[in-house]
Amino acid sequence: MAKNQPINSRRNYLLGVILFIVLFTSLAHWFIKHDKDLMVEQFNNHAAVITNDLWALNKDAIKAYLQLVVQTNKYKYLRVMLEKDTFYLDVPAPPLSSIDTILQATGLLPLTRMSASIHYKGLFIGTLQGEQYCATIYPLFNIFIFLQLILFITLYILNISGNRKRLEQEVQERTKKYRDSEQRFHDLINLLPEIVYETDDQGILIYVNKISLKKFGFSGSDIQNRSCFDLVVEEHRERARSNFSVLLKGQELPLQEFTALAANGSTFPVLIRSAPIYSGLTVCGVRSIIIDITDRAALEQKLRNAQRMEVIGLMASGVAHDLNNILSGLINYPELILQRLPADSPVMPQVRAIKKSGLRAAEIVTDLLTVARGAAATKVIANPNTLIRDYMNSPEFSQLQLQFPNISWQLELDEDIPNILCSQSHIKKSLMNLVVNASEAVTDEGQVTLTSRSLLKENLDKQQMINHWSVISVSDTGPGISPKDQEHIFEPFYTKKIMGKSGTGLGLTVVWNTIRDHEGEIQLHSDEHGTTISLYLPASEEKVTLPQAADTPVSQYSGNGEKILVIDDDPQLRDIALQVLTSLNYTVSVAASGEEAIEYLRTRAVQLLLLDMLMPPGINGLQTYQQILAIHPKQKAIIVSGFSDNEEVDATMQMGATAFIKKPYNIDQLARTIHETLN
């Protein structure tokens, strides 16, 4: 027996080794194949998770998710390519640990290259590419250890070994490692910025991470035994229950968009990705990840508002161009008639009324042009305090004081406020709109305050750096503006007034577009104590542009027979210019298009051009002036237009045009500008 025992032990050991090799080889082959399939499945899941964010081009959300993925799944890198292999985003992994570096160098940690197409509602929108370290060495090592343990246990049973205590200790150590691994998993889940929860097969929450409590406003005890369906608004719960039933059948679902409901009743948009939890072969619950997309929804709304403003602007620019041509007749013809009527003519008041009506209509068209944005406007250096005082001394403000006798008006002006480069008429119009709105906001007795101050700070929206601002603020002591209305008050035609009686609904839109065209910003603060709207305008170190004398008679600006060519496609405007300039003692010729003007000037010369900018279907004013300069290199010109793109006007003036006059103009303005240009 003593001799047979070593022989049996060696035979049992040999059989155990052979069995161990067979089992380990089989398990290793199965595991490697399963691990590769799992890697491909996980990679496709990552591509599915970023689908909606790639469609919305939400690079920050994609980057945040992929950074988490490369850190947890041993990717060397993940890369997102758009259509036609256009590069979009590259997320590298942190450096490998020292052990992984050694394994990778020895070929025990090989790389597998993977690629997954990304489709949004059936439409190919990009590709997710990456390389993942095949870390099968670690689980194979665990399998090796596990089988080795079985071998030792078998040998122990066969040889009736006395090593039970040592084996029990090993089992305890491995159990501790498993518990530590589970704790690390929960710690990782709690570090995620997304909401993660698990439910049982009835939808009752059995686990939530920490961010869930913060987002939904629940305490740990409040969340116990709560249904996951309570986390979405009531109108989405039926769809949530339907999806839950699908998951309990073991089926997968794509990302779903819901409106989440917090404990305090507030809501926010989310994307939910869910998967079934298995116990053996049976689904025992559901695990979900919730992504808060509030920022993305806000950006989408901002984009929709911008697109709507662009459409309104295009419509306004076209209407304004045609109306300005029409209004020129309502303003200039009455001026010509008034020059020829005797002072005691009985029709004098009626003619003045026609002119006044034309001027009022022109102001509305000016508002439309401001809504259009980008329209040409003359900008000069001015001081904000001067603009405020000019408005306070205007007839419009005097009329407002009579309309609101119970309001007290306060000025708090910083006398050291820097100058600004601005269109004075637009800034004054914005100031008037703000003061009118503030006055109407005061329900009974109250106060409206106009403030100016200098401010050194960064640009409000961080898109550019402007360190020095001149700030004009208008404050009232009214009841304030509701948060809902604050989101819309700068939109065109959004008004609480009676349309056509109290205003056009364009007042604050005019303010918004004016400040944007001046590269400024607007801040709104409103509560139950009142409202303050502040206009931030870039400060300038240049000196104030001196105003032209307004009391010189028009007769002092008459010509001496100088030749002027009027280029305009509107026959009525050509007739107006012809009559006005003839009355000012100029020799006038007219051309109905840019092409006609060029042919005229090939054999003739004039001292000055009055140049319209838009003359469809022919060439525009910029192109016309370019070709005329090729014939007469020093040709003087004045731009006269009802609506023109600011960039084209600037380009024309850089080539030599000396001034810009906006239609409809008055005789005084035209006479002064021509006199200054010729002299």
MOHUPE-V730014 format. One record per pair of residues at least 12 apart in sequence whose ideal C-beta (glycine too) atoms are under 8 Angstrom apart, sorted by the first residue. I is the first residue (numbers start at 0). J is the second residue. Records with the same first field share a line. If there is no record, write none. Layout:
I->J  J
This chain:
8->158
11->154  157  158
12->154
15->150  153  154
16->150
18->150
19->146  147  149  150
22->146  149
23->142  143  146
26->142  146
27->139  142
30->135  138  139  142
31->135  139
34->133  135  138
35->111  133
38->111  113  131  133
39->113
41->72
42->113  115  127  129  131
43->115
45->64  65  68  77  115  127
46->115  116  117  127
47->117  253  254
48->64  254  272
49->61  64  65  79  117  127
50->117  118  119  124  254
51->119  254  256  270
52->64  295
53->79  87  117  119  124  125
54->119  124
55->295  298  299
57->295
58->87  88
60->290  295
61->79  88
62->88  90
63->192
65->77  79  88  90
66->90
67->191
69->90  91  92  93  129
70->92  93
71->187
72->131
73->92  99  131  132  134
74->92  129  130  131  132
75->91  92  110  129  130  131  132
76->89  90  91  92  129  130
77->89  90  127  128  129
78->90  127  128  129
79->125  126  127  128
80->125  126  127  128
81->124  125
82->123  124  125
84->126
87->125
95->108  132
99->132  134
102->136
103->132
107->136
108->132  133  134  136
109->132  133
110->130  131  132  133
111->130  131  133
112->128  129  130
113->128  129  130  131
114->126  127  128  129
115->127
148->166  169
151->166
152->166
188->208
189->208  209  210
191->208  210
192->210
193->210  288  289  290  291
194->207  208  210  211  214  215  269  287  288  289  290  291
195->207  208  210  211  286  287  288  289
196->208  211  227  286  287  289
197->276  284  285  286  287
198->227  284  285  287
199->283  284
200->247  282  283  284
202->226  227  228  240  243  285
203->224  225  226  227
204->222  223  224  225  226  227
205->284
207->222
211->289
214->259  261  267  289  291
215->230  259  261  262
216->261  262  263
217->262
221->262
227->239  243  285  287
228->240  243
229->260
230->259  260  289
231->257  258  259  260
232->257  258  259  260  266
233->260
235->257  258
238->255  257
239->257
242->255  273
243->273  285
246->273  274  275  282  285
247->275  282  285
248->282
249->275  277  282
250->275
251->274
252->272  273
254->270  271  272
255->270  271  272  273
256->268  269  270  271  292
257->269  270  271
259->289  291
267->291  293
268->291  292  293  295  296
269->289  290  291  292
270->289  290  292
271->287  288  289  290
272->287  288  290
273->285  286  287  288
274->286  287
304->490
307->490
308->370  490  491
311->370  491
312->370  371  372  373
313->371
315->367  368  370  371
316->367  368  371  374  642
318->364  367
319->364  367  368  371  374  641  642
320->613  641  642
321->641
322->360  364  367  641
323->361  364  641  642  661  662  663
324->569  571  572  641  662
326->357  360  361  364  662  663
327->571  572  575  641  662  663  664
328->571  575
329->353  354  356  357  360  663
330->354  357  358  361  663  664  665
331->575  579  663  664  665  666
332->575
333->350  351  353  354  357
334->354  579  665  666
335->575  578  579  582  666
336->350
337->350  351  354
338->582  666
357->663
361->663
363->503
365->424  428
366->428  503  505  509
367->505
368->642
369->425  428  508  509  512  513  516
370->491  505  508  509  512
371->512  642
372->512  515  516
373->516  644  645  646
374->642  643  644  645
375->612  638  640  643  644  645  647  648  649  659  661
376->422  424  425  516  645  661
377->422  659  661
378->420  421  422
379->420  421  422  423  544
380->418  419  420  539  541  542  543  544
381->418  419  421  423  426  543  544
382->416  418  419  543
383->416  418  419  426  451  469  471  536
384->412  413  414  416  451
385->543
386->421  423  426  427  430  471
387->410  412  430  449  451  471
389->427
390->427  430  431  434
391->408  410  449
393->431
395->431
396->431  434
399->434  435  438
402->438
403->438  441
405->441  443  444  445
406->438  441  444  445  446  447
407->445  446  447
408->446  447  448  449
409->446  447  448  449
410->448  449  450
411->448  449  450  451
412->449  450  451
413->451  452  453
415->453
416->451  452  453  469
417->453  467  469  538  539  540
418->469  538  539  540  541  542  543
419->469  517  536  537  538  539
420->517  537  539  541
421->517  536
422->513  516  517
425->509  513  516  517
426->513  517  536
428->509  513
429->509  510  513  514  534
430->449  471  473
432->506  507  509  510
433->473  510  532  534
434->447  449  473
435->502  506
436->506  507
437->473  474  475  477  530
438->475
439->496  501
440->475  477  478  480  529  530
441->475  476  477
442->477  478
445->475  476  477
446->475  476
447->473  474  475  476
448->472  473  474  475
449->471  472  473
450->470  471  472  473  474
451->469  470  471  472
452->469  470  472
453->467  468  469  470  538
454->467  468  469  470  535
455->467  468
456->468
458->520
459->520  522  535
460->520
463->518
465->518  537
467->537  538
468->519  535  536  537  538
469->535  536  537  538
470->533  534  535  536
471->533  534  536
472->531  532  533  534
473->531  532
474->529  530  531
475->529  530  531
476->528  529
477->529  530
478->527  529
479->525  526  527  528  529  530
480->523  525  530
485->523  525
488->507  523
489->507  508  510  511  521
490->508
491->504  505  508
492->504  505  508
494->506
510->532  534
514->534  535  536
517->536  537
518->537
519->534  535  536  537
520->535
521->533  534  535
522->535
547->671
551->671
553->583  666  667  670
556->583  670  671  673  674
557->583  584  670
558->580  583  584  585  673  674  677
559->584
560->584  585  586
561->585  586  606  607  677
562->585  586  587  588  604  605  606  607
563->580  585  586  587  588  605  606  607  608  609  673
564->587  588  589  590  596  599  600  605  607  608  609
565->577  580  587  588  589  590  609
566->589  590  592  593  595  596  608  609  610  611  614  620  623
567->589  590  591  609  611  614  639
568->591  592  611  613  614  615  617
569->611
570->591
572->611  662
573->589  591
576->589  609  639
577->589
579->666  669
580->669  673
582->666
583->666  670  673
585->673
588->605
592->614  617  618
593->614  617  618  619  620  622  623  626
594->617  618
596->608  623  627
597->623  626  627  630
600->627  630  631  634
601->630
604->631
605->634
606->635  677
607->635  636  637  673  676  677
608->624  627  634  635  636  637
609->636  637  639
610->623  624  636  637  638  639  651  656
611->639  640
612->638  640  643  644  647  648  651
613->640  641  642  643
619->647
620->638  640  643  647  651
621->647  650  651
624->636  651  654  655  656
625->654
628->654  655
633->655
634->655
635->655  657  676  677
636->651  655  656  657
637->656  657  658  659  660  672  673  676
638->651  652  656  658  659  660
639->660  662  664
640->659  661  662
641->661  662  663
643->659
657->675  676
658->672  675  676
660->672
